Each structure stands twice: as structure tokens, then as C-alpha cells.
Amino acid sequence: MERSSLGLKIPEGMLDLLPAELAQLEELEGRAIRVCKHWSYQKVATPGLEYRACVEPDADKDDHLYKFFDKNGHILALRPEFTTPIARMVATRQKGGQFPLRFCYSGDVYRNDSARYREFRQVGVELIGSDNDIADAEVVALAIEMMKTLEIKNFQLNLGHNGIFSGLAEEMKFATKVREELEDGIARKDMVKLEQIVSSNDLPESAKELLLSLPHLTGKEEVLDKLQNWTHIKPIRKAVESLRTIYLYLKEFGVQDYVSLDLGILRGFSYYTGAIFEGYLPGVGVPLIEGGRYDGLYADFGMDHGATGFAVNLGLMLEKAVDYELDKADVLVYGQSPGAVIKRCRELRKSGKKVEMALGFLAETDARNLASSRGIALLEKIESNK
């Protein structure tokens, strides 16, 4: 039966990978995981399928999931990220473990949204069981080390804190809709939208001034001085103190030149509670790397653990014009006797050679052309069945 036109396509946002593209992805993935292991992060894996109740318990907020029913009527979802499944895994299989835990991971995630890519490879880390600022500094420093290992040029990580906006929102008692609109305007640095929201709500002038300034409060540690008039609000004071301490530790790691404070960063996932950060590829409008502290997530699984981590979207790296050497065969074997050719291929492979076997008899000219097109340096002709 002939395929319909739809059968020749892939779903929107999905991706086929040809050998050179996959070689590039696997090279990047391998480098990233090696860095994690050098920092004593152990690799774990979780299922590609989870119960919807795990990855998004609120049915009103699950539009970003790819969902379907299993044969028992339970709603399943393709994982949209790794942090929550790893929290589930820790709660069910590592409850009595020695904390802190350092885990790394790699795999595909799926998000049913309007992004160009809805399936992409992530590499990331989770540091579970510490609420100390030094843990945040460690994952930021590791993220920078990973960017260097992946040979990202001219990158900068922007570091902020969720407590700044959330502290102001609690103090001002913003209505839910107003808070969501403000979050969106600040995160997008959409000053037109932000000014409209601020002007249409009855707020103290000082609060309006702070809200309008947040998208522009960027720089080194001295930018924190601009929040001095707001440190009477406990969450803001704690956020400022935390960022100062993290930045101090980043100096000890020797990576402060790669970090810019950005007090207008707001993370998309609701579980982020503290220091947050992101980094971009030059000329790409979505973050290559996103991370932060999520102390409240483990409480959802019945555990009291602080945690922090980050994820890198390796799919974005495939858009870079990089030519990767494919893993070529060492030798092409051909001849008139299939049995003799098979035997010789087995011998060569046993000796550690990468071997391509010609399928059917080839004239010498054709064999040379095939080897040349494959980039295979050696050619071996088998004359008879020995």
C-alpha cells in the first residue's frame, strides 16, 4: 500500500539526523558527559515515558506535553525535561542515599509548543541535597566548563534570582493575572508591555520604578547595590545576599569573567525558587543552557531536599556550520567469492579493523571509486576461497 503524502513527512518540530549530523551530536554529548564525570557527577537514565501526574500534576497546565492513554486508561506523557523524573527516581529509589547526590544525564525531551524544535537532545546535571550557595556556584562553574569544552566562543552566562521578583510580588500582593503579565514582560524585556501593565495598576512609584528597571539591571556584582532600598523585604534581601555569595565563590572558581548578573531573568518552570541562570549562542534567540535552584520540587515527592542543576540543549549546536569527520572504515574488501570475502572481513574485524564489505562482485575500478567515495584508504581484493 502506497504511503500518503503525510507518511513521507515527520511531525512538526521533530528531526531526522543523517550520519554527519548524528556524529556531531554524539561528539558533543560525549564531551559534555566526560566533563560531568570529571566533576564526580554519575550518569543516570529515566524513561522517555512518564505518568502525566509526575511531570505535570496540574491538568490545566499540561498543554506543552505530548500525551496519550495507556491500555489501563492512565494518562502518559513524553518527558518534557529530566529534572522532575529524576526527582521521582530519587524519591522512590534513593530515599536512603548519602546526600548530596550528583547526577548527570543525556537524552531526548519533547515539548508540544510553538518552538522550531519540539524534540531535542539535552545534557544536564542535578546536584541534590544541598541548599548552600556553594552548590549553586558549583553548577554554574560546571556549566561554564562545559561551554568551554563544547568550544562555544564568546559565551556569557546571565545569573539572576527568582526571589527578587517573587519577593516584590508578595509584598505588593499582585493579583495572579497581573503577576503573570509582569513576569512575561520582564522575562521578554518587553518595555512597551511592561509600561502598559505598570501604568494601569495602582502601585507605589518606587515599585513601578523597580519593575521597569529590572530588565536593565545587568552587570557585575555592583549592580546588586541598586536593590539596596528594597532589602527590607526579606526574600529580596536573601536573594541579594545569595547572589553576592555565589559571585564570590565564582571568583574562587576563576570563572567570574564569564558571568553577568541579570536581575530580570525569570525561569519558565514553576519549580525554580532561587538562583537561576541562562546562556545563549551568538545569533540564536533561545537559551542554549538553562538552570537554577528548585528547592520546592522534592517536597512534592515527600522529601526535604534543596537542589540545583542545569540543562544544555545540544540540538541548537547542530545549527552551527561544523563539519565532523565520520568514523570511516579502514578497509574495503571485495572479490568474486562471497564466502572468501566474508571470511576475510571476519579476520580483519577480529584484529580490530573497521571493515566495509562489498555486496556482490565489483570490478577493480568500481571498487576504487566506492572506496574513494567512502573515504576508505585501503582496498583489499580476495582472489579465491582459501
N, C-alpha and C positions, 0 to 999 in steps of 0.2 A: 504494500500500500504506500503510495507516494505521500511524502510529508507535505503538510500545508505550509504556507509561507511563514506562519508563526513557528512552525517546527524547525525552521532554519535560523531562528533568532535565539538570543539569550534574554532573560528577563532584564528589565531596565535596571542599570546600576551594577550588574554582575560583569564578570570579566573572564575571558579566556586568556591563558598565558602560553605563548609559544616557547620553545626551548631556551632562546636567549633571554627572554623576559623572566622565565622561571629561574634560570641560572642566576640572574641579577638578584631576584628576590631572596633566593636561598643563601646567596653570599652575604647579603645584608643581614638576614636573620641569624646566620651563623656567627657573624661578627658581634652582633648585639648580645646574643646569649653568652658568648665567651666572656664578654666584659662583665655581665651579671655574675657569672660563676667566679670570676676573679675577686668579686666583692662579697663572696660567700652567700650568694642567692642560689637556692636549689630550684631546679625546674619542676613544675607540676603541670598537670593537664586536667581539664574538666570537660564534660560532654558538650558537644555542639548544641544539643537539645536540653532544655531545662523545662520544668513546670513554669507556666506563666506566673504563678504565685511566688516563685523565687525571684525572678528577675524584675517583676513589676507587680507588686501586690494590689496596686490601685488600678482597677479596671478602667477608670476614666482617663488614665494617663498612659495607656498601652498602645496608642496609635503607631508608635515607632517600631513596634515588634512585628516580626513575621510569625503569625500564629496559626495553629490548626488543632484539631481534636485527635486524640489517640483513640484506640478501639474501646477504651473504657469510659470515654466521654470527658476525659481530663483535657484542659487546655495546655498545649505545649507551645514553646516559643524557641526560635533560634536565638542563641545568646547575642545580645547587643554589645556586651562588654564582658571582661573577665572578673572585675573586682567583686561583684555580688556573688557569682558562682564560687569563687574562691572563699568568700566569707561563709557560704553554705558548707563547703567542704571542710573548712576548719572547725565549724560548729558541730559537724557530725562525725569527723574522723580524727581531729587533732585537739579535742577539748582538753585533754590532759597533757598536752605537749609542753615542751620547755620554751617559754616565750622570752624574748621576741622571736618570731618566725620571719625568715627572709625567703620569699618565694619569687621566682621569675616564671614567665610563660611566653608562649608564642602560638598563634593560631588565628583562624578567620573569625570575624564577627560580622553581624548582619543587622542593618538598621533600615527600616522601611520608612525613609524620609525623602526629602527632595534633593539630597546630595547627589553629586555626579556618580560617586561610587557608594553602593549600598552593601557590598561585600568587600572587606579588605583585611589584610594581614596585620595583626597587632603583635608587638613585642612589648612586654612591660614587667614591672616589679611591684610587689606588695611587701611592706615592712609592717608586721602585725604584732601588737603587744607593747607599744611604747607611745606615750603622749609627750615625750621630751622633744624640745625644739631641735636637738641634735639629730633626731631621726629624720625630721623634715630636711635638715641641711644635708644629711647623707644622701637622700634620694635625689635632691636637686643636683648635688655634685656628681652622682652616678649618671643622671640624665645628661649632664654636660660631657662626661667622659664618653658616654655612648655616642653623642653627636660628633665628637672628635673622631671616634673610631669609625663611624659611618662616613667620615670625610665631608661633613656638612661645612661649607665655607660661610664665613660672616654671619654665623647664627648668634642669636641673643635670646636668653630666657627671660620672660617677664614674670616677676614674682609679686603676688598680692595676698590678700587675706579676706575671706568671706565675712569675718567678724566686723569689718568696718561698715559695710552697707547694712548687714543684718542688725548691728547694734543701733544704727541710726533709725532703721525701720521700726524697731521695737520701741525706741524712745519716742518717736513721733506717732506711733500707733497707726501706721498706714493701713488702709483697707487692703484686702487681698488683691483686688484688681489694680489699685494704684501701685502697690508694691511690685507686682508682676510687670507693669508697664515701665516703671522706673528701672527695674533690673534689665529689661530688654534694651532700653535707651542707653543705659550706662555701658552694658556689655558691647553693644554695637557702636558705641561712641557717636550716637546719632543726636547731635546737639539740637537740631530742629525739633525732633520729637521730645527730647528731654525738656527743652524750654517750654513747650506747649503743656506738658504734664505739670511741671513745677508752677507755671503761672496760673493754671486752672485749679490749683488746690491751695487751701488756706494753710500756709506753712510759715513758720518764723523766717525772717530774712536770712538769718545765719544758716538755717537748714537748707534753704534754697541755694545759697552761695556754695555750701559744701557739695550738694548734689550736682550742681553744674560744674564744679571744679574736679570731681572725681575722675572723669575720663582723661583729664590733663595732668593729673598728679603722677608724674613719672620721673624717674631719675635714680640717683644713688641714695644712700641712707638718709641724706639731709632732707629728702622730700617728706620724711615722716614728721619733721618739725611742723609742717603745715597743718597737722592734725592736733597740735597742742591744745587748742581751745576746745577740743571735743573729748579729751581724755578723762573728763569727769564721768563719761558714760563707760561703764565697766567693760562691755565687750570691745569697744573701740580701744580703750586703754590696754587691754590684754592683747589685742591684735597688734598694736604698735610695739609693745614690749616684745612680743613673739617675733615680729619681723626684724627688730633690731638684733635680737639674739641669733636668729637664723643667719642674718647677714654677717655677723661677727664670726660664726662658725664657717661660713663660706669663704671668708678671708683665710681661715686656717687651712681649709682645703685648697686654697690657691686658685679659686675659680670665680672670684668676685667680678672680674672684668667681663665675664660672660653674662652677668645678671644685671637686669634693670628692674627696679621696683616700679610696679604699675598698680596703683590703688583702685583702678577701675575695672580690674579683671573680676568677672563673675562666672562661675562654672555652671554648665548645663545640668549635670546630675544633682538631684536634690540631696544626696548624702554628704556632699562636701561641707565641712564645718570649720576649717581653719586655713592655714597657709595653702595657697593654690598657685599654680604656675603653668605657663604655656610657652611654646616656641614655634616659630614659623620658618619655612623655607623661603628664601628670597623669591618674590614674584608669585607666591602661592597664597591665596586668601584664607585658607583654613589651616588650623594648627597642625603641625607635624607631631607635636608632643603636648600632652595634657596630663596634669597630675595635681595632687593635693592631699590634704588631710581629711579623713572621713570617720571621725570618732564615733558617730552615732550609728553607723551601719551594723556593727556587731551586736548592739543591743537588740536589733530586730531579730537576731538569731539566738537570743538568750545569753549573750556573753558580754562582758565588760572589758573591751579592749580598744585602746587607741590604735589607729593605723594610718598609714600614708603610702602613697605609691604614684606611679605614672604609667602611661601607655604611649607607644610610638606607632603612628600609622605608616607602616612601611609601604603601603600602596602608593602614597604620594611620591615616594622615591622613584617609582617606576616611570614617572613623567619626566625625570631628568634624562637627558640625552647621554647615556653611558653605554659604551659597548663592552660587553663582558665576553671573555673567552669561554667558549663552550668546552665541555670535557670531551675532547676528541679521542677517537680510537687510536691506538698506537700502530696498528697494522690492519690492512685489508687482506683477507685470504680468499683466493678463488682457485678454480680448477675444474677439470672435466668430471671427476669422480666425487659425487656428493659425500659418500662415506669417508673418503680420504680428507676432504675439506673439513668435515665435522670433526674428525679425529684430531687434525692439526689445530683447529680452533680450541678444542678442549685442552690440548697440551699447552698452548700459549696462555690461555686464561689461568690454568693451574699454576703457571710460572709467574702470574701477576700482571700479565699484559692485558690491555683493553683491546678487544678484538671485534672487528666487524666482518661478518661472513657474507660473501656474495651469494645471492639467491639465484641459482642456475648458472650455467657456464657463460663466461664473459670473454670476449676477445681481449687481447692484451691492451689494445688502445682504449677500449671501453672501460677496462678495469682501472687504467691510469686516470682516465677522465673522472671516474667515480671517486677514486681516492683523492684527487685534486679538489673536487667539489666539496668533499667532506673535511678537507684539511688534514688528511691522513698522510703521514710522511713515508711509511713503509708499505710495500706491496709484496705479497708472497704468493707465488703460483705453485699449486700442488699438481705434480705431473701424473701421479698414479696412486692407486690404493696400496699403501705399503703395510 
